[in-house]
């Protein structure tokens, strides 16, 4: 299986440069719920991306796929997931799942 490269950005110019440099996935990270508590003390990137970035970044891509990480399951999950799909996400990452039932909740959104 070939190595897939991803680049985390919500900047259109940088996304285009990454795509031209053969990056496979441009990654927008919308996850904020609980993230500060889990990662605030670590040396990790906590992005400040916004749902509007999905459409903006998708509009500049011609080859790379758009990967969007959404929030863990919450009352607004269905709307959030539908919006990122409608705005052009090629891949939706569902973070921080702990149980099979959480995946079933998402599946029910689309059945």
N, C-alpha and C positions, 0 to 999 in steps of 0.2 A: 504494500500500500504506500503510495507516494506521500511525502511530507506535505502538509497543508500549512501555509503561512497566513497569519492573521495580523491585522494592525488595528489598534484601538484609536479611533479618532471620530470627532464630529465636525471636523474642519474639511470642507469640500476640496480645497486646494491640496491639502495633505493627502486626502483620500485618493485623489487623482494621481499624485506622485507615487503613492504606494501601489496603486493598480498598475501603473506603467513600470513599476519595479517587480512585477510578477507576484504581488501579494494576492492570495486566493480569496481571502475573506476580509472585508472591512467590517469592523466590529463596533457597534454602538451599544453602550451599556446603560440601560435604563434602570437597573436594579438600585433601589435606594432603601426600601423597607428593611429595617434591621441591619443594614450593611455597616453603618457607622459603629454600632455596638460590637459586631463580629470582627471588624477589620480596622477600626479606628486606632488601635494600639499597634498595628503592624505596619511594616514598610511596604504597603500595597497602594495601588492606584484606586482611588475612589472617584470615579468620574462624575461629572456634573452634566451629563447628556440629558437631552429633553426629547420627548416623543416627536416633536416637530423636526428633529434632526433626521429621522428616518427618511422622510420624503426628500429632504434637502440632499442628503448623501446619495440616495438612490438615483437622483437626477443626474449626477456626474459620473456614475459608473457605467462602463460598457462591457467589461469582462469579469471583474471581480464580483463575487456574491456578497450580499449584505446580510450579516449575522447580527441579530438583535437579541440581547439578553433582557428579558422582562423581569418584573418583580415576582417574588414568591406569591403563592396563591393568597388573594385577598378579595374583598367584595367588588373591586373594580377590575379584576383579572380578565373577565370575558371581554369587556370593552377595550382594555389595553391590548390584548392579544389580537383582537379583530382589527384594531387601528394599525398596528405595526404590519400586519399582513396586507391590509388594504393599501398602505403607504409604500409597500415594496419590499418588505423583508423576505429574503430568500430562505433564511433559516431563523427559527425562533428558539432561543435557548431558555429553557424553563429552569431557573436556578433553585438550589437549596431544597430539593425535594427530599423528604424523609420517609415517605410511605407510598405504596402503590396506589392507595386511594386518592392521593393528590393528583396523580397522573390521570386517573379516571375522571376527576372533576374537569380537567381541561378537555379530555376527550368528549365529554358530554356537551361542551360548548358547541361542538361542530357536528354533532350527530342529529 
